[in-house]
Amino acid sequence: MEQQSGNFLVLKFEHSEGASTTVEILGGTSGPVTLDSDMIWVGRIANTNQRIRVITTLDGVSITKTFTLNSLELEEEVV
């Protein structure tokens, strides 16, 4: 139940045909997730010290981008 509550971030990605994209929350509790055809990623954000790493690979060439979450405002959990 713990993983079903908290703050979530939803992102929609695009990449060139034939490419693959993985997304990972650095400092999170799970590893990288390979996006399927809808290209939508949902991640549970525990704190703004975490970062999101996106790796897109096409024809053996990878591009990595890392995004900080320090400008994100998280809502406090209501008990």
C-alpha positions as CSV (number, residue, x, y, z in Angstrom):
1,M,0.0,0.0,0.0
2,E,2.9,2.3,0.7
3,Q,3.9,2.5,-3.0
4,Q,0.3,3.5,-3.9
5,S,0.3,6.7,-1.9
6,G,2.4,9.8,-2.0
7,N,3.5,12.2,-4.8
8,F,3.6,11.0,-8.4
9,L,5.0,12.5,-11.5
10,V,3.7,11.6,-14.9
11,L,5.8,12.4,-18.0
12,K,5.1,11.8,-21.7
13,F,8.1,11.1,-23.9
14,E,8.9,11.0,-27.7
15,H,11.7,9.4,-29.5
16,S,12.6,8.5,-33.1
17,E,11.2,5.4,-34.6
18,G,13.3,2.3,-33.8
19,A,14.7,3.9,-30.6
20,S,14.2,2.7,-27.1
21,T,13.9,4.8,-23.9
22,T,14.4,3.9,-20.3
23,V,13.5,6.1,-17.3
24,E,14.8,5.8,-13.7
25,I,14.4,7.7,-10.5
26,L,17.9,8.1,-9.1
27,G,17.5,7.5,-5.3
28,G,14.3,5.7,-5.9
29,T,13.2,2.2,-4.9
30,S,13.1,0.5,-8.3
31,G,15.4,0.3,-11.3
32,P,15.1,1.6,-14.8
33,V,11.8,1.1,-16.7
34,T,11.7,0.7,-20.5
35,L,8.9,2.7,-22.0
36,D,6.3,0.9,-24.0
37,S,4.5,2.3,-27.1
38,D,2.4,4.8,-25.2
39,M,5.6,6.5,-24.0
40,I,4.1,7.5,-20.7
41,W,6.1,7.1,-17.5
42,V,4.7,7.4,-13.9
43,G,7.1,7.6,-11.0
44,R,6.6,8.0,-7.2
45,I,8.6,10.9,-5.9
46,A,9.7,10.7,-2.3
47,N,11.7,13.9,-2.1
48,T,13.1,16.7,-4.3
49,N,16.7,15.4,-3.9
50,Q,15.9,12.6,-6.3
51,R,16.7,13.0,-10.0
52,I,15.2,11.4,-13.1
53,R,17.6,9.8,-15.6
54,V,16.3,9.2,-19.2
55,I,18.3,7.2,-21.7
56,T,17.3,6.9,-25.3
57,T,19.2,4.5,-27.6
58,L,19.0,4.3,-31.4
59,D,21.4,2.2,-33.5
60,G,23.7,1.5,-30.6
61,V,24.1,5.2,-29.8
62,S,22.7,6.4,-26.4
63,I,21.8,9.8,-25.2
64,T,21.4,10.3,-21.4
65,K,19.7,13.3,-19.8
66,T,19.4,13.7,-16.0
67,F,16.8,16.1,-14.6
68,T,16.7,17.5,-11.1
69,L,13.5,17.9,-9.1
70,N,14.6,20.7,-6.8
71,S,12.0,23.1,-8.2
72,L,9.2,20.6,-7.7
73,E,6.8,21.3,-4.8
74,L,5.6,18.1,-3.1
75,E,2.3,18.0,-1.2
76,E,2.4,16.8,2.3
77,E,0.6,13.6,3.0
78,V,-2.7,14.0,4.9
79,V,-3.2,11.4,7.6
